């Protein structure tokens, strides 16, 4: 199968046949590009559902020494925080 390179501004784009786009779900939005030994791999971007990676991110933060008291938003309050929230 062949594809064509086309100029797009100062870059080049790849014109991919529609049947391949449908076959590999490339029409869902963003794609991932990875460099392989003999070319470039194009595949659909893997979307991670919210909160799915939290445990991994928490473990990574703990391993690097991050602590809740290092939170950059700690201690920042405004009037809405004091009057519109009910803490229990």
C-alpha positions as CSV (number, residue, x, y, z in Angstrom):
1,X,0.0,0.0,0.0
2,X,1.2,3.5,-0.8
3,X,0.7,6.9,0.9
4,X,1.8,10.3,-0.3
5,X,3.7,13.0,1.5
6,X,2.1,16.4,1.0
7,X,3.4,19.9,2.0
8,X,1.7,21.5,4.9
9,X,3.2,24.9,5.7
10,X,6.9,24.3,6.5
11,X,6.2,20.6,7.3
12,X,5.1,17.5,5.4
13,X,2.0,15.5,6.0
14,X,1.1,11.9,5.2
15,X,-2.1,11.3,3.2
16,X,-3.4,8.0,4.5
17,X,-6.0,6.1,2.5
18,X,-9.5,6.2,4.1
19,X,-9.8,2.4,4.4
20,X,-6.7,2.3,6.6
21,X,-7.9,5.2,8.7
22,X,-11.1,3.3,9.5
23,X,-9.4,-0.1,9.9
24,X,-7.1,1.2,12.5
25,X,-9.4,3.7,14.3
26,X,-7.2,6.6,13.4
27,X,-10.3,8.8,12.9
28,X,-11.0,9.2,16.6
29,X,-8.8,12.3,17.1
30,X,-5.1,12.4,18.1
31,X,-2.6,9.7,17.0
32,X,0.6,8.5,18.5
33,X,3.8,8.4,16.5
34,X,6.7,6.2,17.6
35,X,10.1,5.7,15.9
36,X,10.8,2.1,15.1
37,X,13.9,0.4,13.8
38,X,12.8,0.6,10.2
39,X,10.2,3.4,10.1
40,X,7.5,5.3,12.0
41,X,4.6,3.6,13.7
42,X,1.2,5.4,13.6
43,X,-1.5,4.3,15.9
44,X,-4.5,5.8,17.7
45,X,-3.8,7.7,20.9
46,X,-4.6,5.6,23.9
47,X,-6.9,7.6,26.1
48,X,-6.6,6.8,29.8
49,X,-9.9,7.1,31.8
50,X,-9.8,9.7,34.6
51,X,-8.4,8.4,37.9
52,X,-7.1,5.2,36.3
53,X,-3.4,6.2,36.8
54,X,-3.8,7.8,40.2
55,X,-2.2,4.9,42.1
56,X,0.8,4.9,39.8
57,X,1.1,8.7,40.0
58,X,0.9,8.7,43.8
59,X,3.5,5.9,44.1
60,X,5.8,7.9,41.7
61,X,5.3,11.1,43.7
62,X,6.0,9.3,47.0
63,X,9.1,7.6,45.6
64,X,10.5,11.0,44.5
65,X,10.0,12.5,47.9
66,X,6.9,14.6,47.3
67,X,4.7,15.2,50.3
68,X,1.2,16.8,50.7
69,X,2.8,19.7,52.6
70,X,4.7,20.6,49.5
71,X,1.4,21.3,47.7
72,X,1.8,24.7,46.0
73,X,-1.9,25.5,46.6
74,X,-1.7,24.8,50.4
75,X,-2.7,27.8,52.4
76,X,-4.3,29.7,49.5
77,X,-7.8,30.6,50.3
78,X,-10.3,33.2,49.2
79,X,-13.6,34.5,50.5
80,X,-15.6,31.8,48.5
81,X,-13.5,29.1,50.2
82,X,-14.5,30.4,53.6
83,X,-18.2,31.1,53.0
84,X,-19.4,28.8,50.2
85,X,-17.9,25.5,51.4
86,X,-19.2,23.5,54.3
87,X,-16.5,21.3,55.8
88,X,-17.5,18.3,57.8
